[in-house]
Amino acid sequence: AEAAQALSEVLTGLGRYAEATEAASAGLKVNEDHVGLLLARSRAYITMADWGAVNGVDPSKILGDAADADLSASRVLELEPSNPDARVLHAKVLQPQGAPDEAVTEFAKVAEDHPDHFDAHYELGLHWFRAGGQDNKDMNAWKKADEHFTAALAADATSYDAAFNAAAAKAWRRLDAPEVAAAYLVAARLRPT
């Protein structure tokens, strides 16, 4: 089960989402309630849905992938009702299903319950970054984006995306130039080559 989970996670990271879901599903045939495999399959499906949304995939396929992600996340929540990863994955499913406010509420609850949870803070950072993008004078949105991306970076000090987005939010907040420059330098050091 652990090998199938690791394979699924690696394939998801490589953008090979269909293979990732197949690897996790194969492992689940042996142990249908393996939480790690259920989470890996859910992540693969929701990441495939996210990729599809950005790349013009048919909306019905995106919703189908999101629904498949939710099936696995929901099973984890039946087994472990407070599992933070399953809660975040379930909340991510709410977004393409047209319930973004519910998703943000759940991300916030997970971040409060688990202050070091990367995904909860990262998703909240994205939410507030988008809100700032809608009205770039909304300094509260930029402040919250900065706070959550900074918290995500504290949870995973290797995340280029969290570092870059935190730096951009600081720039939009019009913080002092040395602070903004320092944040961009952190992101530059983490930039994949």
TIVO-2410 file (N, C-alpha, C; in nm, 3 decimals):
# residues 193
REC num residu      c1      c2      c3 atome chaine
REC   1      A   0.083  -0.119   0.000     N      A
REC   1      A   0.000   0.000   0.000    CA      A
REC   1      A   0.087   0.126   0.000     C      A
REC   2      E   0.194   0.123   0.081     N      A
REC   2      E   0.280   0.241   0.087    CA      A
REC   2      E   0.349   0.267  -0.045     C      A
REC   3      A   0.387   0.160  -0.117     N      A
REC   3      A   0.452   0.177  -0.247    CA      A
REC   3      A   0.355   0.237  -0.348     C      A
REC   4      A   0.231   0.190  -0.348     N      A
REC   4      A   0.131   0.245  -0.440    CA      A
REC   4      A   0.103   0.391  -0.407     C      A
REC   5      Q   0.101   0.424  -0.277     N      A
REC   5      Q   0.079   0.562  -0.236    CA      A
REC   5      Q   0.194   0.650  -0.284     C      A
REC   6      A   0.317   0.605  -0.261     N      A
REC   6      A   0.434   0.684  -0.302    CA      A
REC   6      A   0.435   0.702  -0.454     C      A
REC   7      L   0.404   0.595  -0.528     N      A
REC   7      L   0.400   0.604  -0.674    CA      A
REC   7      L   0.295   0.705  -0.719     C      A
REC   8      S   0.177   0.699  -0.659     N      A
REC   8      S   0.070   0.793  -0.694    CA      A
REC   8      S   0.113   0.937  -0.667     C      A
REC   9      E   0.177   0.960  -0.554     N      A
REC   9      E   0.219   1.095  -0.519    CA      A
REC   9      E   0.327   1.147  -0.615     C      A
REC  10      V   0.420   1.059  -0.654     N      A
REC  10      V   0.524   1.099  -0.749    CA      A
REC  10      V   0.462   1.129  -0.885     C      A
REC  11      L   0.372   1.044  -0.930     N      A
REC  11      L   0.307   1.065  -1.059    CA      A
REC  11      L   0.226   1.194  -1.060     C      A
REC  12      T   0.159   1.224  -0.949     N      A
REC  12      T   0.085   1.350  -0.939    CA      A
REC  12      T   0.182   1.467  -0.953     C      A
REC  13      G   0.294   1.459  -0.883     N      A
REC  13      G   0.394   1.565  -0.890    CA      A
REC  13      G   0.451   1.584  -1.029     C      A
REC  14      L   0.451   1.476  -1.109     N      A
REC  14      L   0.501   1.483  -1.246    CA      A
REC  14      L   0.394   1.526  -1.346     C      A
REC  15      G   0.271   1.547  -1.296     N      A
REC  15      G   0.163   1.586  -1.385    CA      A
REC  15      G   0.101   1.469  -1.460     C      A
REC  16      R   0.126   1.349  -1.416     N      A
REC  16      R   0.071   1.229  -1.480    CA      A
REC  16      R  -0.047   1.181  -1.395     C      A
REC  17      Y  -0.152   1.260  -1.398     N      A
REC  17      Y  -0.264   1.245  -1.306    CA      A
REC  17      Y  -0.342   1.116  -1.326     C      A
REC  18      A  -0.371   1.078  -1.449     N      A
REC  18      A  -0.447   0.956  -1.474    CA      A
REC  18      A  -0.371   0.835  -1.421     C      A
REC  19      E  -0.239   0.831  -1.445     N      A
REC  19      E  -0.157   0.721  -1.393    CA      A
REC  19      E  -0.154   0.723  -1.240     C      A
REC  20      A  -0.153   0.842  -1.183     N      A
REC  20      A  -0.153   0.855  -1.037    CA      A
REC  20      A  -0.281   0.798  -0.978     C      A
REC  21      T  -0.395   0.830  -1.039     N      A
REC  21      T  -0.521   0.777  -0.987    CA      A
REC  21      T  -0.525   0.625  -1.002     C      A
REC  22      E  -0.471   0.574  -1.113     N      A
REC  22      E  -0.467   0.429  -1.134    CA      A
REC  22      E  -0.379   0.360  -1.031     C      A
REC  23      A  -0.264   0.418  -1.000     N      A
REC  23      A  -0.174   0.358  -0.901    CA      A
REC  23      A  -0.241   0.351  -0.764     C      A
REC  24      A  -0.305   0.461  -0.725     N      A
REC  24      A  -0.373   0.462  -0.595    CA      A
REC  24      A  -0.490   0.364  -0.595     C      A
REC  25      S  -0.565   0.360  -0.704     N      A
REC  25      S  -0.680   0.269  -0.713    CA      A
REC  25      S  -0.636   0.123  -0.706     C      A
REC  26      A  -0.522   0.091  -0.770     N      A
REC  26      A  -0.471  -0.046  -0.765    CA      A
REC  26      A  -0.436  -0.084  -0.620     C      A
REC  27      G  -0.374   0.006  -0.549     N      A
REC  27      G  -0.342  -0.021  -0.408    CA      A
REC  27      G  -0.467  -0.035  -0.322     C      A
REC  28      L  -0.570   0.043  -0.355     N      A
REC  28      L  -0.694   0.036  -0.278    CA      A
REC  28      L  -0.770  -0.094  -0.301     C      A
REC  29      K  -0.741  -0.165  -0.409     N      A
REC  29      K  -0.804  -0.297  -0.430    CA      A
REC  29      K  -0.758  -0.396  -0.325     C      A
REC  30      V  -0.637  -0.376  -0.274     N      A
REC  30      V  -0.583  -0.463  -0.170    CA      A
REC  30      V  -0.627  -0.417  -0.031     C      A
REC  31      N  -0.634  -0.285  -0.011     N      A
REC  31      N  -0.672  -0.230   0.119    CA      A
REC  31      N  -0.760  -0.108   0.095     C      A
REC  32      E  -0.890  -0.129   0.086     N      A
REC  32      E  -0.983  -0.024   0.043    CA      A
REC  32      E  -0.997   0.093   0.140     C      A
REC  33      D  -0.952   0.075   0.263     N      A
REC  33      D  -0.963   0.183   0.361    CA      A
REC  33      D  -0.828   0.242   0.401     C      A
REC  34      H  -0.728   0.226   0.317     N      A
REC  34      H  -0.595   0.281   0.346    CA      A
REC  34      H  -0.602   0.433   0.328     C      A
REC  35      V  -0.591   0.505   0.437     N      A
REC  35      V  -0.609   0.650   0.436    CA      A
REC  35      V  -0.509   0.719   0.343     C      A
REC  36      G  -0.384   0.679   0.348     N      A
REC  36      G  -0.283   0.741   0.262    CA      A
REC  36      G  -0.315   0.724   0.114     C      A
REC  37      L  -0.362   0.605   0.075     N      A
REC  37      L  -0.398   0.582  -0.065    CA      A
REC  37      L  -0.522   0.661  -0.104     C      A
REC  38      L  -0.620   0.666  -0.014     N      A
REC  38      L  -0.740   0.745  -0.043    CA      A
REC  38      L  -0.704   0.892  -0.063     C      A
REC  39      L  -0.616   0.944   0.023     N      A
REC  39      L  -0.573   1.084   0.010    CA      A
REC  39      L  -0.494   1.105  -0.120     C      A
REC  40      A  -0.407   1.009  -0.153     N      A
REC  40      A  -0.327   1.021  -0.276    CA      A
REC  40      A  -0.419   1.023  -0.398     C      A
REC  41      R  -0.520   0.936  -0.398     N      A
REC  41      R  -0.612   0.934  -0.512    CA      A
REC  41      R  -0.692   1.065  -0.519     C      A
REC  42      S  -0.737   1.112  -0.403     N      A
REC  42      S  -0.812   1.238  -0.400    CA      A
REC  42      S  -0.726   1.353  -0.452     C      A
REC  43      R  -0.600   1.360  -0.407     N      A
REC  43      R  -0.509   1.466  -0.453    CA      A
REC  43      R  -0.488   1.459  -0.604     C      A
REC  44      A  -0.470   1.338  -0.656     N      A
REC  44      A  -0.448   1.322  -0.799    CA      A
REC  44      A  -0.569   1.372  -0.878     C      A
REC  45      Y  -0.688   1.333  -0.832     N      A
REC  45      Y  -0.809   1.377  -0.904    CA      A
REC  45      Y  -0.830   1.528  -0.894     C      A
REC  46      I  -0.810   1.588  -0.776     N      A
REC  46      I  -0.837   1.732  -0.764    CA      A
REC  46      I  -0.730   1.812  -0.838     C      A
REC  47      T  -0.607   1.760  -0.839     N      A
REC  47      T  -0.501   1.828  -0.914    CA      A
REC  47      T  -0.528   1.819  -1.063     C      A
REC  48      M  -0.582   1.705  -1.108     N      A
REC  48      M  -0.620   1.689  -1.248    CA      A
REC  48      M  -0.733   1.787  -1.282     C      A
REC  49      A  -0.827   1.803  -1.191     N      A
REC  49      A  -0.937   1.898  -1.213    CA      A
REC  49      A  -0.883   2.041  -1.221     C      A
REC  50      D  -0.791   2.076  -1.129     N      A
REC  50      D  -0.730   2.210  -1.132    CA      A
REC  50      D  -0.657   2.233  -1.264     C      A
REC  51      W  -0.580   2.134  -1.307     N      A
REC  51      W  -0.506   2.144  -1.433    CA      A
REC  51      W  -0.605   2.163  -1.548     C      A
REC  52      G  -0.711   2.087  -1.546     N      A
REC  52      G  -0.812   2.096  -1.651    CA      A
REC  52      G  -0.876   2.233  -1.659     C      A
REC  53      A  -0.903   2.292  -1.543     N      A
REC  53      A  -0.965   2.424  -1.540    CA      A
REC  53      A  -0.874   2.529  -1.603     C      A
REC  54      V  -0.745   2.517  -1.583     N      A
REC  54      V  -0.650   2.612  -1.638    CA      A
REC  54      V  -0.626   2.589  -1.787     C      A
REC  55      N  -0.644   2.465  -1.831     N      A
REC  55      N  -0.607   2.429  -1.967    CA      A
REC  55      N  -0.725   2.403  -2.060     C      A
REC  56      G  -0.842   2.455  -2.023     N      A
REC  56      G  -0.957   2.451  -2.113    CA      A
REC  56      G  -1.021   2.315  -2.133     C      A
REC  57      V  -1.007   2.227  -2.035     N      A
REC  57      V  -1.071   2.096  -2.044    CA      A
REC  57      V  -1.222   2.113  -2.027     C      A
REC  58      D  -1.297   2.025  -2.088     N      A
REC  58      D  -1.443   2.026  -2.081    CA      A
REC  58      D  -1.488   2.036  -1.935     C      A
REC  59      P  -1.574   2.132  -1.902     N      A
REC  59      P  -1.619   2.149  -1.763    CA      A
REC  59      P  -1.681   2.023  -1.701     C      A
REC  60      S  -1.745   1.940  -1.782     N      A
REC  60      S  -1.803   1.818  -1.725    CA      A
REC  60      S  -1.693   1.722  -1.679     C      A
REC  61      K  -1.580   1.720  -1.749     N      A
REC  61      K  -1.465   1.637  -1.707    CA      A
REC  61      K  -1.407   1.692  -1.577     C      A
REC  62      I  -1.397   1.823  -1.567     N      A
REC  62      I  -1.345   1.885  -1.446    CA      A
REC  62      I  -1.434   1.850  -1.327     C      A
REC  63      L  -1.565   1.864  -1.344     N      A
REC  63      L  -1.657   1.831  -1.235    CA      A
REC  63      L  -1.652   1.683  -1.201     C      A
REC  64      G  -1.634   1.598  -1.301     N      A
REC  64      G  -1.621   1.454  -1.276    CA      A
REC  64      G  -1.497   1.422  -1.195     C      A
REC  65      D  -1.385   1.486  -1.231     N      A
REC  65      D  -1.261   1.465  -1.155    CA      A
REC  65      D  -1.277   1.516  -1.012     C      A
REC  66      A  -1.342   1.631  -0.997     N      A
REC  66      A  -1.365   1.685  -0.863    CA      A
REC  66      A  -1.454   1.590  -0.782     C      A
REC  67      A  -1.556   1.535  -0.845     N      A
REC  67      A  -1.644   1.441  -0.775    CA      A
REC  67      A  -1.568   1.316  -0.733     C      A
REC  68      D  -1.479   1.266  -0.821     N      A
REC  68      D  -1.397   1.149  -0.785    CA      A
REC  68      D  -1.303   1.183  -0.669     C      A
REC  69      A  -1.249   1.304  -0.669     N      A
REC  69      A  -1.164   1.347  -0.558    CA      A
REC  69      A  -1.243   1.347  -0.428     C      A
REC  70      D  -1.366   1.394  -0.437     N      A
REC  70      D  -1.449   1.404  -0.316    CA      A
REC  70      D  -1.488   1.267  -0.262     C      A
REC  71      L  -1.507   1.169  -0.351     N      A
REC  71      L  -1.540   1.034  -0.304    CA      A
REC  71      L  -1.431   0.981  -0.211     C      A
REC  72      S  -1.306   0.998  -0.252     N      A
REC  72      S  -1.196   0.949  -0.169    CA      A
REC  72      S  -1.180   1.032  -0.043     C      A
REC  73      A  -1.189   1.164  -0.055     N      A
REC  73      A  -1.177   1.250   0.063    CA      A
REC  73      A  -1.290   1.222   0.162     C      A
REC  74      S  -1.410   1.201   0.110     N      A
REC  74      S  -1.524   1.172   0.198    CA      A
REC  74      S  -1.506   1.040   0.271     C      A
REC  75      R  -1.447   0.941   0.202     N      A
REC  75      R  -1.423   0.812   0.270    CA      A
REC  75      R  -1.323   0.832   0.384     C      A
REC  76      V  -1.220   0.912   0.361     N      A
REC  76      V  -1.125   0.940   0.470    CA      A
REC  76      V  -1.197   1.008   0.585     C      A
REC  77      L  -1.286   1.101   0.555     N      A
REC  77      L  -1.359   1.171   0.661    CA      A
REC  77      L  -1.453   1.078   0.737     C      A
REC  78      E  -1.502   0.974   0.673     N      A
REC  78      E  -1.580   0.872   0.745    CA      A
REC  78      E  -1.491   0.796   0.842     C      A
REC  79      L  -1.368   0.767   0.800     N      A
REC  79      L  -1.274   0.692   0.883    CA      A
REC  79      L  -1.210   0.779   0.990     C      A
REC  80      E  -1.177   0.902   0.952     N      A
REC  80      E  -1.108   0.997   1.041    CA      A
REC  80      E  -1.171   1.135   1.023     C      A
REC  81      P  -1.280   1.163   1.095     N      A
REC  81      P  -1.357   1.286   1.072    CA      A
REC  81      P  -1.278   1.417   1.082     C      A
REC  82      S  -1.170   1.418   1.156     N      A
REC  82      S  -1.096   1.544   1.171    CA      A
REC  82      S  -0.968   1.547   1.088     C      A
REC  83      N  -0.950   1.454   0.996     N      A
REC  83      N  -0.829   1.449   0.915    CA      A
REC  83      N  -0.814   1.581   0.837     C      A
REC  84      P  -0.710   1.659   0.865     N      A
REC  84      P  -0.699   1.791   0.801    CA      A
REC  84      P  -0.676   1.784   0.650     C      A
REC  85      D  -0.603   1.683   0.603     N      A
REC  85      D  -0.579   1.673   0.459    CA      A
REC  85      D  -0.709   1.644   0.385     C      A
REC  86      A  -0.790   1.554   0.439     N      A
REC  86      A  -0.918   1.523   0.377    CA      A
REC  86      A  -1.012   1.643   0.381     C      A
REC  87      R  -1.008   1.718   0.491     N      A
REC  87      R  -1.092   1.838   0.502    CA      A
REC  87      R  -1.053   1.941   0.395     C      A
REC  88      V  -0.923   1.959   0.374     N      A
REC  88      V  -0.877   2.054   0.272    CA      A
REC  88      V  -0.915   2.005   0.132     C      A
REC  89      L  -0.896   1.876   0.107     N      A
REC  89      L  -0.932   1.822  -0.025    CA      A
REC  89      L  -1.082   1.836  -0.049     C      A
REC  90      H  -1.162   1.808   0.053     N      A
REC  90      H  -1.307   1.825   0.038    CA      A
REC  90      H  -1.340   1.972   0.008     C      A
REC  91      A  -1.273   2.063   0.077     N      A
REC  91      A  -1.297   2.206   0.053    CA      A
REC  91      A  -1.255   2.245  -0.088     C      A
REC  92      K  -1.144   2.190  -0.138     N      A
REC  92      K  -1.101   2.220  -0.274    CA      A
REC  92      K  -1.206   2.174  -0.375     C      A
REC  93      V  -1.275   2.065  -0.344     N      A
REC  93      V  -1.381   2.016  -0.433    CA      A
REC  93      V  -1.498   2.113  -0.437     C      A
REC  94      L  -1.523   2.182  -0.328     N      A
REC  94      L  -1.635   2.275  -0.322    CA      A
REC  94      L  -1.617   2.391  -0.420     C      A
REC  95      Q  -1.493   2.427  -0.449     N      A
REC  95      Q  -1.468   2.541  -0.537    CA      A
REC  95      Q  -1.522   2.521  -0.679     C      A
REC  96      P  -1.485   2.411  -0.749     N      A
REC  96      P  -1.542   2.395  -0.884    CA      A
REC  96      P  -1.691   2.363  -0.883     C      A
REC  97      Q  -1.742   2.323  -0.767     N      A
REC  97      Q  -1.884   2.293  -0.757    CA      A
REC  97      Q  -1.966   2.417  -0.724     C      A
REC  98      G  -1.901   2.533  -0.720     N      A
REC  98      G  -1.974   2.659  -0.701    CA      A
REC  98      G  -2.001   2.697  -0.557     C      A
REC  99      A  -1.921   2.647  -0.464     N      A
REC  99      A  -1.939   2.682  -0.323    CA      A
REC  99      A  -1.808   2.736  -0.264     C      A
REC 100      P  -1.754   2.845  -0.323     N      A
REC 100      P  -1.624   2.894  -0.276    CA      A
REC 100      P  -1.626   2.947  -0.133     C      A
REC 101      D  -1.738   3.005  -0.089     N      A
REC 101      D  -1.744   3.056   0.049    CA      A
REC 101      D  -1.733   2.943   0.150     C      A
REC 102      E  -1.800   2.832   0.123     N      A
REC 102      E  -1.790   2.715   0.211    CA      A
REC 102      E  -1.647   2.663   0.213     C      A
REC 103      A  -1.582   2.663   0.097     N      A
REC 103      A  -1.444   2.616   0.089    CA      A
REC 103      A  -1.353   2.703   0.175     C      A
REC 104      V  -1.366   2.834   0.163     N      A
REC 104      V  -1.282   2.926   0.240    CA      A
REC 104      V  -1.306   2.907   0.390     C      A
REC 105      T  -1.431   2.888   0.428     N      A
REC 105      T  -1.462   2.865   0.569    CA      A
REC 105      T  -1.391   2.740   0.620     C      A
REC 106      E  -1.394   2.633   0.540     N      A
REC 106      E  -1.328   2.509   0.583    CA      A
REC 106      E  -1.177   2.523   0.584     C      A
REC 107      F  -1.119   2.592   0.484     N      A
REC 107      F  -0.975   2.616   0.486    CA      A
REC 107      F  -0.936   2.690   0.614     C      A
REC 108      A  -1.017   2.790   0.651     N      A
REC 108      A  -0.988   2.869   0.771    CA      A
REC 108      A  -0.997   2.784   0.897     C      A
REC 109      K  -1.095   2.695   0.903     N      A
REC 109      K  -1.108   2.607   1.020    CA      A
REC 109      K  -0.987   2.514   1.031     C      A
REC 110      V  -0.944   2.459   0.917     N      A
REC 110      V  -0.826   2.371   0.920    CA      A
REC 110      V  -0.703   2.450   0.962     C      A
REC 111      A  -0.685   2.570   0.907     N      A
REC 111      A  -0.569   2.653   0.943    CA      A
REC 111      A  -0.571   2.687   1.092     C      A
REC 112      E  -0.689   2.710   1.146     N      A
REC 112      E  -0.700   2.739   1.290    CA      A
REC 112      E  -0.669   2.615   1.373     C      A
REC 113      D  -0.724   2.501   1.331     N      A
REC 113      D  -0.701   2.375   1.405    CA      A
REC 113      D  -0.559   2.324   1.390     C      A
REC 114      H  -0.497   2.352   1.274     N      A
REC 114      H  -0.363   2.302   1.241    CA      A
REC 114      H  -0.282   2.418   1.183     C      A
REC 115      P  -0.229   2.505   1.269     N      A
REC 115      P  -0.160   2.626   1.222    CA      A
REC 115      P  -0.042   2.599   1.127     C      A
REC 116      D   0.009   2.476   1.127     N      A
REC 116      D   0.122   2.444   1.040    CA      A
REC 116      D   0.079   2.367   0.915     C      A
REC 117      H  -0.049   2.373   0.881     N      A
REC 117      H  -0.097   2.299   0.764    CA      A
REC 117      H  -0.075   2.381   0.637     C      A
REC 118      F   0.020   2.336   0.556     N      A
REC 118      F   0.059   2.409   0.436    CA      A
REC 118      F  -0.060   2.436   0.345     C      A
REC 119      D  -0.132   2.330   0.307     N      A
REC 119      D  -0.237   2.345   0.207    CA      A
REC 119      D  -0.349   2.439   0.250     C      A
REC 120      A  -0.387   2.433   0.377     N      A
REC 120      A  -0.494   2.522   0.425    CA      A
REC 120      A  -0.451   2.667   0.411     C      A
REC 121      H  -0.329   2.697   0.453     N      A
REC 121      H  -0.280   2.836   0.442    CA      A
REC 121      H  -0.259   2.876   0.296     C      A
REC 122      Y  -0.209   2.784   0.215     N      A
REC 122      Y  -0.184   2.816   0.075    CA      A
REC 122      Y  -0.316   2.848   0.005     C      A
REC 123      E  -0.418   2.767   0.029     N      A
REC 123      E  -0.549   2.791  -0.034    CA      A
REC 123      E  -0.610   2.923   0.013     C      A
REC 124      L  -0.594   2.954   0.141     N      A
REC 124      L  -0.643   3.084   0.191    CA      A
REC 124      L  -0.564   3.198   0.127     C      A
REC 125      G  -0.433   3.179   0.113     N      A
REC 125      G  -0.352   3.280   0.044    CA      A
REC 125      G  -0.400   3.305  -0.097     C      A
REC 126      L  -0.430   3.195  -0.169     N      A
REC 126      L  -0.482   3.210  -0.305    CA      A
REC 126      L  -0.616   3.285  -0.306     C      A
REC 127      H  -0.702   3.250  -0.212     N      A
REC 127      H  -0.833   3.318  -0.204    CA      A
REC 127      H  -0.814   3.469  -0.187     C      A
REC 128      W  -0.731   3.508  -0.091     N      A
REC 128      W  -0.713   3.651  -0.063    CA      A
REC 128      W  -0.633   3.720  -0.174     C      A
REC 129      F  -0.543   3.646  -0.240     N      A
REC 129      F  -0.469   3.703  -0.352    CA      A
REC 129      F  -0.566   3.736  -0.466     C      A
REC 130      R  -0.659   3.643  -0.493     N      A
REC 130      R  -0.759   3.670  -0.596    CA      A
REC 130      R  -0.846   3.789  -0.558     C      A
REC 131      A  -0.882   3.797  -0.429     N      A
REC 131      A  -0.964   3.911  -0.383    CA      A
REC 131      A  -0.887   4.041  -0.403     C      A
REC 132      G  -0.759   4.041  -0.372     N      A
REC 132      G  -0.677   4.160  -0.395    CA      A
REC 132      G  -0.666   4.192  -0.543     C      A
REC 133      G  -0.660   4.089  -0.626     N      A
REC 133      G  -0.654   4.110  -0.770    CA      A
REC 133      G  -0.781   4.172  -0.826     C      A
REC 134      Q  -0.894   4.146  -0.761     N      A
REC 134      Q  -1.020   4.206  -0.803    CA      A
REC 134      Q  -1.025   4.354  -0.770     C      A
REC 135      D  -0.959   4.389  -0.660     N      A
REC 135      D  -0.953   4.530  -0.618    CA      A
REC 135      D  -0.816   4.552  -0.556     C      A
REC 136      N  -0.719   4.594  -0.638     N      A
REC 136      N  -0.582   4.601  -0.589    CA      A
REC 136      N  -0.560   4.706  -0.480     C      A
REC 137      K  -0.664   4.784  -0.450     N      A
REC 137      K  -0.653   4.879  -0.338    CA      A
REC 137      K  -0.702   4.819  -0.207     C      A
REC 138      D  -0.749   4.694  -0.211     N      A
REC 138      D  -0.799   4.625  -0.092    CA      A
REC 138      D  -0.680   4.575  -0.010     C      A
REC 139      M  -0.626   4.661   0.073     N      A
REC 139      M  -0.507   4.629   0.150    CA      A
REC 139      M  -0.532   4.516   0.251     C      A
REC 140      N  -0.656   4.501   0.297     N      A
REC 140      N  -0.688   4.390   0.388    CA      A
REC 140      N  -0.671   4.257   0.316     C      A
REC 141      A  -0.714   4.248   0.190     N      A
REC 141      A  -0.699   4.125   0.114    CA      A
REC 141      A  -0.551   4.094   0.093     C      A
REC 142      W  -0.472   4.196   0.058     N      A
REC 142      W  -0.330   4.172   0.036    CA      A
REC 142      W  -0.261   4.133   0.166     C      A
REC 143      K  -0.303   4.192   0.277     N      A
REC 143      K  -0.244   4.158   0.407    CA      A
REC 143      K  -0.274   4.012   0.441     C      A
REC 144      K  -0.399   3.970   0.421     N      A
REC 144      K  -0.435   3.831   0.451    CA      A
REC 144      K  -0.364   3.735   0.356     C      A
REC 145      A  -0.352   3.772   0.229     N      A
REC 145      A  -0.278   3.687   0.135    CA      A
REC 145      A  -0.134   3.670   0.183     C      A
REC 146      D  -0.072   3.781   0.219     N      A
REC 146      D   0.066   3.778   0.269    CA      A
REC 146      D   0.076   3.689   0.392     C      A
REC 147      E  -0.014   3.706   0.488     N      A
REC 147      E  -0.010   3.627   0.612    CA      A
REC 147      E  -0.021   3.478   0.584     C      A
REC 148      H  -0.114   3.441   0.495     N      A
REC 148      H  -0.135   3.298   0.471    CA      A
REC 148      H  -0.023   3.238   0.385     C      A
REC 149      F   0.026   3.311   0.287     N      A
REC 149      F   0.139   3.257   0.211    CA      A
REC 149      F   0.263   3.247   0.299     C      A
REC 150      T   0.282   3.342   0.389     N      A
REC 150      T   0.395   3.337   0.482    CA      A
REC 150      T   0.380   3.218   0.576     C      A
REC 151      A   0.258   3.191   0.622     N      A
REC 151      A   0.234   3.074   0.708    CA      A
REC 151      A   0.257   2.944   0.630     C      A
REC 152      A   0.215   2.942   0.503     N      A
REC 152      A   0.239   2.824   0.420    CA      A
REC 152      A   0.389   2.802   0.403     C      A
REC 153      L   0.463   2.911   0.381     N      A
REC 153      L   0.608   2.901   0.366    CA      A
REC 153      L   0.674   2.853   0.496     C      A
REC 154      A   0.620   2.894   0.609     N      A
REC 154      A   0.672   2.847   0.737    CA      A
REC 154      A   0.648   2.696   0.752     C      A
REC 155      A   0.537   2.647   0.696     N      A
REC 155      A   0.507   2.504   0.703    CA      A
REC 155      A   0.592   2.423   0.604     C      A
REC 156      D   0.627   2.483   0.492     N      A
REC 156      D   0.711   2.419   0.392    CA      A
REC 156      D   0.807   2.523   0.337     C      A
REC 157      A   0.924   2.529   0.397     N      A
REC 157      A   1.023   2.631   0.363    CA      A
REC 157      A   1.083   2.613   0.224     C      A
REC 158      T   1.040   2.510   0.151     N      A
REC 158      T   1.092   2.487   0.016    CA      A
REC 158      T   0.993   2.528  -0.093     C      A
REC 159      S   0.879   2.584  -0.057     N      A
REC 159      S   0.775   2.615  -0.155    CA      A
REC 159      S   0.803   2.748  -0.226     C      A
REC 160      Y   0.847   2.736  -0.351     N      A
REC 160      Y   0.870   2.855  -0.432    CA      A
REC 160      Y   0.739   2.934  -0.449     C      A
REC 161      D   0.630   2.864  -0.480     N      A
REC 161      D   0.503   2.933  -0.506    CA      A
REC 161      D   0.458   3.014  -0.384     C      A
REC 162      A   0.468   2.955  -0.265     N      A
REC 162      A   0.429   3.029  -0.144    CA      A
REC 162      A   0.521   3.150  -0.124     C      A
REC 163      A   0.651   3.132  -0.146     N      A
REC 163      A   0.745   3.243  -0.128    CA      A
REC 163      A   0.720   3.354  -0.229     C      A
REC 164      F   0.701   3.317  -0.355     N      A
REC 164      F   0.679   3.418  -0.458    CA      A
REC 164      F   0.549   3.494  -0.433     C      A
REC 165      N   0.442   3.421  -0.402     N      A
REC 165      N   0.313   3.486  -0.378    CA      A
REC 165      N   0.317   3.574  -0.253     C      A
REC 166      A   0.389   3.531  -0.150     N      A
REC 166      A   0.403   3.616  -0.031    CA      A
REC 166      A   0.476   3.745  -0.068     C      A
REC 167      A   0.579   3.733  -0.149     N      A
REC 167      A   0.654   3.853  -0.191    CA      A
REC 167      A   0.566   3.946  -0.273     C      A
REC 168      A   0.488   3.890  -0.365     N      A
REC 168      A   0.399   3.972  -0.447    CA      A
REC 168      A   0.295   4.043  -0.360     C      A
REC 169      A   0.240   3.971  -0.262     N      A
REC 169      A   0.142   4.032  -0.172    CA      A
REC 169      A   0.206   4.146  -0.093     C      A
REC 170      K   0.329   4.127  -0.049     N      A
REC 170      K   0.400   4.234   0.022    CA      A
REC 170      K   0.417   4.356  -0.068     C      A
REC 171      A   0.449   4.330  -0.195     N      A
REC 171      A   0.466   4.441  -0.290    CA      A
REC 171      A   0.334   4.516  -0.308     C      A
REC 172      W   0.224   4.443  -0.324     N      A
REC 172      W   0.094   4.508  -0.338    CA      A
REC 172      W   0.054   4.583  -0.213     C      A
REC 173      R   0.101   4.536  -0.097     N      A
REC 173      R   0.073   4.608   0.029    CA      A
REC 173      R   0.157   4.735   0.040     C      A
REC 174      R   0.252   4.748  -0.050     N      A
REC 174      R   0.341   4.863  -0.050    CA      A
REC 174      R   0.426   4.869   0.079     C      A
REC 175      L   0.473   4.752   0.121     N      A
REC 175      L   0.562   4.749   0.236    CA      A
REC 175      L   0.696   4.811   0.196     C      A
REC 176      D   0.780   4.835   0.296     N      A
REC 176      D   0.910   4.896   0.270    CA      A
REC 176      D   0.987   4.814   0.167     C      A
REC 177      A   1.057   4.883   0.080     N      A
REC 177      A   1.131   4.819  -0.029    CA      A
REC 177      A   1.227   4.710   0.020     C      A
REC 178      P   1.302   4.731   0.129     N      A
REC 178      P   1.393   4.624   0.173    CA      A
REC 178      P   1.317   4.495   0.213     C      A
REC 179      E   1.200   4.510   0.272     N      A
REC 179      E   1.122   4.393   0.311    CA      A
REC 179      E   1.070   4.318   0.187     C      A
REC 180      V   1.024   4.394   0.089     N      A
REC 180      V   0.975   4.334  -0.035    CA      A
REC 180      V   1.091   4.267  -0.108     C      A
REC 181      A   1.203   4.335  -0.117     N      A
REC 181      A   1.319   4.279  -0.186    CA      A
REC 181      A   1.367   4.151  -0.118     C      A
REC 182      A   1.369   4.151   0.015     N      A
REC 182      A   1.411   4.031   0.089    CA      A
REC 182      A   1.316   3.915   0.060     C      A
REC 183      A   1.187   3.942   0.052     N      A
REC 183      A   1.090   3.836   0.023    CA      A
REC 183      A   1.111   3.781  -0.118     C      A
REC 184      Y   1.137   3.868  -0.214     N      A
REC 184      Y   1.164   3.821  -0.351    CA      A
REC 184      Y   1.295   3.744  -0.358     C      A
REC 185      L   1.394   3.780  -0.277     N      A
REC 185      L   1.519   3.704  -0.275    CA      A
REC 185      L   1.497   3.563  -0.223     C      A
REC 186      V   1.412   3.549  -0.120     N      A
REC 186      V   1.377   3.415  -0.070    CA      A
REC 186      V   1.316   3.333  -0.183     C      A
REC 187      A   1.221   3.394  -0.255     N      A
REC 187      A   1.157   3.323  -0.366    CA      A
REC 187      A   1.259   3.288  -0.474     C      A
REC 188      A   1.349   3.380  -0.505     N      A
REC 188      A   1.448   3.353  -0.609    CA      A
REC 188      A   1.537   3.235  -0.573     C      A
REC 189      R   1.571   3.224  -0.446     N      A
REC 189      R   1.655   3.111  -0.400    CA      A
REC 189      R   1.581   2.977  -0.413     C      A
REC 190      L   1.450   2.982  -0.404     N      A
REC 190      L   1.369   2.859  -0.410    CA      A
REC 190      L   1.324   2.824  -0.551     C      A
REC 191      R   1.346   2.916  -0.645     N      A
REC 191      R   1.296   2.896  -0.780    CA      A
REC 191      R   1.355   2.770  -0.841     C      A
REC 192      P   1.266   2.685  -0.893     N      A
REC 192      P   1.316   2.562  -0.956    CA      A
REC 192      P   1.399   2.596  -1.080     C      A
REC 193      T   1.500   2.518  -1.102     N      A
REC 193      T   1.587   2.541  -1.219    CA      A
REC 193      T   1.556   2.445  -1.330     C      A
***
